[in-house]
């Protein structure tokens, strides 16, 4: 086959294709546990567990922050509660003061009403006094006019005109009596005027006091209205603040409870994952032990890929060229080059042609899979006679010895790969 063919067969096809080896041959790969898959699953589970732990740590940090915030809020609520209690006490004190002020205002208004009535009575009395004084003044004026008219007749004329002394004495007495009455009336008028002036002054002062008290009462009423409005606003503000703080506290308590539930859920999930991971670790350990036993079962069970007169020209391991030789080199004595190469054990051809061409190695080779973990490589062939996907048995012809690729001479590079790592082929050869 001169064309390059690199066709890899899926593991499922390998499991279905490879049959049990005959007595004395390599054990069947169907018994090979899938350690790589179990390890990969274990790593995925560990990564998921680490992610869950990280999320739990972040959640616990958020929970701690929220708890601290809630504690701070509780402290704030306590302080606000004290402030609210003080404010409520102050509001009650102000409310009591307002009530007393209203009562005083009512009493002041009642006193003002009484004062107004008293002033009205004084005004009526003044009116009556003025009327009485006017009457007395009119009477006095009449007396004075009469006296003036009588004064035009002298006392001598009275004496001369009288028929007797008795008449003279009587007329002179009448004249003298009239003067005393007028004097008394004049005195009464003077006293009445003084009393009237006092009452008028009292009325003026009372009205001035009433006006001042009325203005003070109105100002006090306005002040009480303003204080009442401020008191109502303060009560409303306190009530609103209490509602907001209680709502905030309820929200944070709900958030803290939700965070606690989430943390518990994460803990349960992590516990379940840790349990599953422990089970997976046990499975991996068991599979590795089975693989170790299976690997040991392969030891010494391969056949040599060359039959006849051949020699090992290079062993497995370090070389004098400061490099590591990943297999053993085998060459025929006769024929000098081009001898037949055989399958070392039962298996399925995984690749043929030039499998290493992408790395720059043009060697013709064949790769045979014997299990999910065990392969044999045949390198530097002159040509191959099998193709990928083909089932082969131990001793089947797969190609011819050559010197293709990075080779210094005609030989076969025989390599055993276990878990994708080269191992000493001598362990598997008789």
C-alpha positions as CSV (number, residue, x, y, z in Angstrom):
1,X,0.0,0.0,0.0
2,X,1.8,3.1,-1.3
3,X,-0.7,5.7,-0.3
4,X,-0.7,7.2,3.2
5,X,-3.5,6.0,5.3
6,X,-4.1,7.1,8.9
7,X,-7.5,5.9,10.0
8,X,-8.0,5.5,13.7
9,X,-10.6,3.0,14.9
10,X,-12.9,4.0,17.8
11,X,-12.5,2.2,21.0
12,X,-15.9,0.6,20.7
13,X,-14.9,-1.0,17.4
14,X,-11.7,-2.2,19.1
15,X,-13.7,-3.9,21.8
16,X,-16.0,-5.5,19.3
17,X,-13.3,-6.6,16.9
18,X,-10.7,-8.1,19.2
19,X,-11.4,-11.7,20.2
20,X,-10.0,-13.8,23.0
21,X,-6.4,-14.9,22.3
22,X,-5.8,-18.6,22.0
23,X,-4.2,-20.6,24.8
24,X,-0.7,-19.1,25.5
25,X,-1.5,-15.9,23.6
26,X,-2.1,-12.4,25.0
27,X,-5.3,-12.1,27.2
28,X,-8.3,-10.4,25.6
29,X,-8.5,-6.7,25.9
30,X,-12.2,-6.9,26.8
31,X,-11.1,-7.6,30.4
32,X,-9.0,-4.4,30.4
33,X,-10.7,-1.9,32.7
34,X,-11.3,1.7,31.4
35,X,-8.9,3.4,33.8
36,X,-8.4,6.4,31.7
37,X,-12.1,7.1,31.5
38,X,-12.5,6.6,35.2
39,X,-9.6,9.0,35.9
40,X,-11.0,11.6,33.5
41,X,-14.3,11.3,35.3
42,X,-12.6,11.6,38.6
43,X,-10.9,14.8,37.5
44,X,-14.1,16.2,36.2
45,X,-15.8,15.4,39.6
46,X,-12.9,17.0,41.4
47,X,-13.1,20.1,39.3
48,X,-16.8,20.3,39.9
49,X,-16.3,19.8,43.6
50,X,-13.7,22.5,43.7
51,X,-16.1,24.8,41.8
52,X,-18.8,24.0,44.3
53,X,-16.5,24.7,47.2
54,X,-15.5,28.0,45.7
55,X,-19.1,28.9,45.3
56,X,-19.8,27.9,48.9
57,X,-16.8,30.0,50.1
58,X,-18.1,32.9,48.2
59,X,-21.6,32.3,49.5
60,X,-20.4,32.1,53.1
61,X,-18.4,35.3,52.6
62,X,-21.6,37.0,51.3
63,X,-23.5,35.5,54.2
64,X,-21.0,36.8,56.7
65,X,-21.2,40.3,55.1
66,X,-24.9,40.2,55.1
67,X,-24.9,39.0,58.7
68,X,-22.6,41.9,59.7
69,X,-24.9,44.3,57.8
70,X,-27.9,42.9,59.6
71,X,-26.2,43.3,62.9
72,X,-25.4,46.8,62.0
73,X,-29.0,47.4,61.0
74,X,-30.2,45.9,64.2
75,X,-27.9,48.3,66.1
76,X,-29.2,51.2,63.9
77,X,-32.8,50.0,64.6
78,X,-32.0,49.9,68.3
79,X,-30.6,53.4,68.2
80,X,-33.4,54.6,66.1
81,X,-35.8,52.9,68.5
82,X,-34.3,54.9,71.4
83,X,-34.4,58.1,69.3
84,X,-38.0,57.3,68.3
85,X,-38.9,56.7,72.0
86,X,-37.3,60.0,72.9
87,X,-39.0,61.7,70.0
88,X,-42.3,60.1,71.0
89,X,-41.8,61.4,74.5
90,X,-41.0,64.8,73.2
91,X,-44.0,64.7,70.9
92,X,-46.2,63.8,73.9
93,X,-44.7,66.6,75.9
94,X,-45.3,69.0,73.1
95,X,-48.8,67.6,72.6
96,X,-49.5,68.2,76.3
97,X,-48.1,71.7,76.0
98,X,-50.4,72.3,73.1
99,X,-53.3,71.0,75.0
100,X,-52.5,73.3,77.9
101,X,-52.0,76.2,75.6
102,X,-55.3,75.5,73.9
103,X,-57.0,75.4,77.4
104,X,-55.3,78.6,78.3
105,X,-56.3,80.2,75.0
106,X,-59.9,79.1,75.7
107,X,-59.7,80.6,79.2
108,X,-58.1,83.8,77.8
109,X,-60.9,84.0,75.3
110,X,-63.5,83.6,78.0
111,X,-61.8,86.3,80.1
112,X,-61.8,88.5,77.0
113,X,-65.5,87.9,76.6
114,X,-66.1,88.8,80.2
115,X,-63.9,91.9,79.8
116,X,-65.9,92.8,76.7
117,X,-69.1,92.5,78.7
118,X,-67.7,94.5,81.5
119,X,-66.5,97.2,79.1
120,X,-70.0,97.3,77.5
121,X,-71.5,97.7,81.0
122,X,-69.1,100.5,81.8
123,X,-70.0,102.1,78.5
124,X,-73.7,101.9,79.4
125,X,-73.0,103.3,82.8
126,X,-71.0,106.2,81.2
127,X,-74.0,106.8,78.9
128,X,-76.3,106.9,81.9
129,X,-73.9,109.1,83.9
130,X,-73.6,111.5,80.9
131,X,-77.4,111.7,80.6
132,X,-77.8,112.4,84.4
133,X,-75.0,114.9,84.3
134,X,-76.6,116.6,81.3
135,X,-79.9,116.8,83.2
136,X,-78.2,118.3,86.3
137,X,-76.3,120.7,84.2
138,X,-79.5,121.8,82.6
139,X,-81.2,122.2,85.9
140,X,-78.3,124.2,87.2
141,X,-78.4,126.4,84.2
142,X,-82.1,127.0,84.8
143,X,-81.4,128.0,88.4
144,X,-78.6,130.2,87.4
145,X,-80.7,132.0,84.8
146,X,-83.5,132.4,87.4
147,X,-81.0,133.6,90.0
148,X,-79.7,136.1,87.5
149,X,-83.1,137.4,86.8
150,X,-83.8,137.7,90.5
151,X,-80.6,139.4,91.1
152,X,-81.9,142.4,89.2
153,X,-84.1,143.2,92.3
154,X,-82.1,144.3,95.3
155,X,-82.7,143.2,98.8
156,X,-83.7,146.8,99.7
157,X,-86.5,146.5,97.2
158,X,-87.6,143.3,98.8
159,X,-87.7,145.0,102.2
160,X,-89.5,148.0,100.9
161,X,-92.0,146.0,98.9
162,X,-92.8,143.7,101.8
163,X,-95.8,144.5,103.9
164,X,-94.4,142.9,107.0
165,X,-91.1,141.8,108.3
166,X,-92.3,138.2,108.1
167,X,-92.8,138.6,104.3
168,X,-89.3,140.2,104.0
169,X,-87.7,137.4,106.0
170,X,-89.5,134.7,104.0
171,X,-88.4,136.2,100.6
172,X,-84.8,136.7,101.7
173,X,-84.8,133.1,102.9
174,X,-86.0,131.8,99.6
175,X,-83.3,133.7,97.8
176,X,-80.6,132.3,100.2
177,X,-82.1,128.8,100.0
178,X,-81.9,128.8,96.2
179,X,-78.3,129.6,96.3
180,X,-77.4,126.7,98.6
181,X,-79.3,124.3,96.3
182,X,-77.5,125.6,93.3
183,X,-74.2,125.1,95.1
184,X,-75.1,121.6,96.0
185,X,-76.1,120.9,92.5
186,X,-72.9,122.3,91.2
187,X,-70.9,120.1,93.6
188,X,-72.8,117.1,92.4
189,X,-72.2,118.0,88.8
190,X,-68.4,118.3,89.5
191,X,-68.3,115.0,91.3
192,X,-70.3,113.4,88.5
193,X,-67.9,114.8,85.9
194,X,-64.9,113.4,87.8
195,X,-66.5,110.0,88.0
196,X,-67.4,110.2,84.3
197,X,-63.8,111.0,83.4
198,X,-62.6,108.0,85.6
199,X,-65.0,105.7,83.9
200,X,-64.1,107.0,80.5
201,X,-60.4,106.5,81.3
202,X,-61.2,103.0,82.6
203,X,-63.1,102.2,79.4
204,X,-60.2,103.4,77.2
205,X,-57.7,101.4,79.2
206,X,-59.9,98.4,79.2
207,X,-60.4,98.6,75.5
208,X,-56.7,99.0,74.9
209,X,-56.0,95.9,77.1
210,X,-58.7,94.0,75.4
211,X,-57.2,94.8,72.0
212,X,-53.8,93.7,73.1
213,X,-55.1,90.5,74.7
214,X,-57.1,89.8,71.6
215,X,-54.1,90.2,69.3
216,X,-52.0,88.0,71.7
217,X,-54.7,85.4,71.6
218,X,-54.8,85.4,67.8
219,X,-51.0,85.2,67.6
220,X,-51.0,82.3,70.1
221,X,-53.7,80.6,68.1
222,X,-51.6,80.9,64.9
223,X,-48.5,79.6,66.8
224,X,-50.5,76.7,68.1
225,X,-51.7,75.9,64.6
226,X,-48.1,75.9,63.3
227,X,-46.9,73.8,66.2
228,X,-49.7,71.3,65.7
229,X,-48.8,71.0,62.0
230,X,-45.1,70.5,62.9
231,X,-46.1,67.9,65.5
232,X,-48.3,66.0,63.0
233,X,-45.5,66.1,60.4
234,X,-42.9,64.8,62.9
235,X,-45.3,62.0,63.9
236,X,-45.8,61.1,60.2
237,X,-42.0,61.2,59.5
238,X,-41.3,58.9,62.5
239,X,-44.0,56.5,61.5
240,X,-42.6,56.4,57.9
241,X,-39.1,55.8,59.2
242,X,-40.2,53.0,61.4
243,X,-42.0,51.3,58.5
244,X,-38.9,51.7,56.3
245,X,-36.5,50.3,58.9
246,X,-38.8,47.4,59.7
247,X,-39.2,46.6,56.0
248,X,-35.4,46.8,55.5
249,X,-34.9,44.5,58.5
250,X,-37.4,42.0,57.1
251,X,-35.7,42.0,53.7
252,X,-32.3,41.5,55.1
253,X,-33.5,38.7,57.4
254,X,-35.1,37.0,54.4
255,X,-31.9,37.4,52.5
256,X,-29.9,36.0,55.4
257,X,-32.3,33.0,55.7
258,X,-32.1,32.4,51.9
259,X,-28.3,32.5,52.1
260,X,-28.3,30.1,55.0
261,X,-30.6,27.8,53.0
262,X,-28.3,28.1,49.9
263,X,-25.3,27.4,52.1
264,X,-26.9,24.3,53.5
265,X,-27.9,23.2,50.0
266,X,-24.2,23.6,48.9
267,X,-23.0,21.7,51.9
268,X,-25.3,18.8,51.1
269,X,-24.3,18.9,47.5
270,X,-20.6,19.0,48.4
271,X,-21.1,16.2,50.9
272,X,-22.8,14.1,48.2
273,X,-20.0,15.0,45.6
274,X,-17.3,14.2,48.1
275,X,-19.0,10.9,48.8
276,X,-19.2,10.3,45.0
277,X,-15.6,11.4,44.5
278,X,-14.5,9.0,47.3
279,X,-16.4,6.2,45.5
280,X,-14.8,7.2,42.2
281,X,-11.3,7.2,43.8
282,X,-12.0,3.7,45.1
283,X,-13.1,2.8,41.5
284,X,-9.9,4.3,40.0
285,X,-7.8,2.5,42.6
286,X,-9.5,-0.8,41.9
287,X,-9.2,-0.3,38.1
288,X,-5.5,0.6,38.4
289,X,-5.0,-2.5,40.4
290,X,-6.8,-4.5,37.8
291,X,-4.8,-2.8,35.1
292,X,-1.6,-3.6,36.9
293,X,-2.6,-7.2,37.2
294,X,-3.7,-7.2,33.5
295,X,-0.4,-5.6,32.5
296,X,1.4,-8.3,34.3
297,X,-0.7,-10.9,32.6
298,X,0.6,-9.6,29.2
299,X,4.2,-10.0,30.3
300,X,6.0,-12.7,28.2
301,X,2.9,-13.4,26.1
302,X,3.9,-11.6,22.9
303,X,5.5,-13.4,19.9
304,X,8.6,-11.9,18.2
305,X,7.6,-9.9,15.2
306,X,10.4,-11.4,13.2
307,X,10.7,-15.1,12.5
308,X,14.0,-16.7,11.6
309,X,17.6,-15.4,11.8
310,X,17.5,-11.9,13.3
311,X,19.3,-9.8,15.9
312,X,18.4,-7.0,18.3
313,X,20.6,-4.1,17.2
314,X,19.3,-1.5,19.8
315,X,17.8,-2.0,23.2
316,X,15.1,0.0,25.0
317,X,16.3,2.9,27.1
318,X,19.0,5.6,27.1
319,X,21.5,5.8,24.3
320,X,25.0,7.1,23.9
321,X,23.5,9.9,21.8
322,X,21.9,11.4,25.0
323,X,18.5,10.4,23.8
324,X,16.0,7.8,25.0
325,X,15.2,4.8,22.7
326,X,11.5,4.1,23.0
327,X,11.5,0.6,21.6
328,X,13.9,-2.1,20.4
329,X,15.5,-2.3,16.9
330,X,15.5,-5.7,15.3
331,X,17.1,-6.7,12.0
332,X,17.2,-9.9,9.9
333,X,20.6,-11.5,9.1
334,X,19.0,-13.1,6.0
335,X,17.6,-11.6,3.9
336,X,19.7,-8.6,4.4
337,X,16.6,-6.3,4.0
338,X,13.0,-6.8,3.2
339,X,12.1,-9.7,5.6
340,X,8.6,-10.4,6.7
341,X,7.2,-8.6,9.8
342,X,4.4,-10.3,11.8
343,X,1.8,-9.3,14.4
344,X,3.1,-9.9,17.9
345,X,-0.4,-10.6,19.3
346,X,-4.1,-10.6,18.4
347,X,-5.6,-7.1,17.8
348,X,-7.0,-4.6,15.5
349,X,-5.0,-2.4,13.1
350,X,-5.4,1.2,14.4
351,X,-3.3,3.0,11.8
352,X,-1.1,2.2,8.8
353,X,0.9,4.1,6.1
354,X,2.9,6.9,7.6
355,X,1.2,7.7,10.9
356,X,4.0,10.1,11.9
357,X,4.0,12.2,8.8
358,X,2.6,15.2,10.6
359,X,5.7,15.3,12.8
360,X,8.0,15.1,9.8
361,X,8.7,11.4,10.0
362,X,8.0,9.6,6.8
363,X,8.5,6.1,8.1
364,X,6.0,3.6,7.0
365,X,4.4,1.9,10.0
366,X,1.6,-0.1,11.5
367,X,-0.1,0.4,14.9
368,X,-2.0,-2.6,16.4
369,X,-4.3,-2.2,19.4
370,X,-4.5,-5.1,21.7
371,X,-6.6,-3.4,24.4
372,X,-7.8,0.0,25.3
373,X,-4.4,0.5,27.0
374,X,-1.9,-1.7,25.1
375,X,-0.6,-1.1,21.6
376,X,2.4,-2.3,19.5
377,X,4.1,-0.1,16.9
378,X,6.0,-1.4,13.9
379,X,8.2,1.2,12.3
380,X,10.5,1.8,9.2
381,X,8.6,-0.8,7.1
382,X,9.3,-1.0,3.4
383,X,5.6,-1.4,2.9
384,X,2.5,-2.6,4.9
385,X,0.0,-5.3,3.9
386,X,-2.8,-4.5,6.4
387,X,-5.1,-1.5,6.7
388,X,-6.7,0.3,9.6
389,X,-9.7,-1.5,11.0
390,X,-8.5,-4.9,10.0
391,X,-8.4,-7.6,12.6
392,X,-5.2,-9.5,12.9
393,X,-3.9,-12.5,14.9
394,X,-0.6,-13.3,16.3
395,X,1.8,-14.3,13.5
396,X,-0.2,-12.7,10.7
397,X,1.9,-10.9,8.1
398,X,1.6,-7.1,8.4
399,X,4.5,-5.8,6.3
400,X,8.1,-6.0,5.3
401,X,11.3,-4.8,6.9
402,X,12.7,-1.5,5.5
403,X,14.5,1.7,6.2
404,X,11.9,4.4,5.6
405,X,11.8,7.6,7.7
406,X,14.5,8.4,10.2
407,X,16.5,5.2,9.9
408,X,20.2,4.6,9.4
409,X,19.7,1.1,8.0
410,X,17.2,-1.6,7.3
411,X,15.5,-2.8,10.5
412,X,12.3,-2.9,12.4
413,X,11.6,-0.5,15.3
414,X,9.3,-2.4,17.6
415,X,7.6,-0.4,20.3
416,X,5.1,-1.3,23.0
417,X,2.8,1.5,24.3
418,X,1.0,1.1,27.6
419,X,-1.3,3.9,28.7
420,X,0.2,6.1,26.0
421,X,3.7,5.6,27.4
422,X,6.5,3.5,25.9
423,X,7.5,0.4,28.0
424,X,10.3,-2.1,27.5
425,X,9.2,-4.6,24.9
426,X,11.4,-7.2,26.5
427,X,8.8,-7.5,29.3
428,X,6.2,-8.8,26.8
429,X,8.4,-10.9,24.6
430,X,9.3,-14.6,25.4
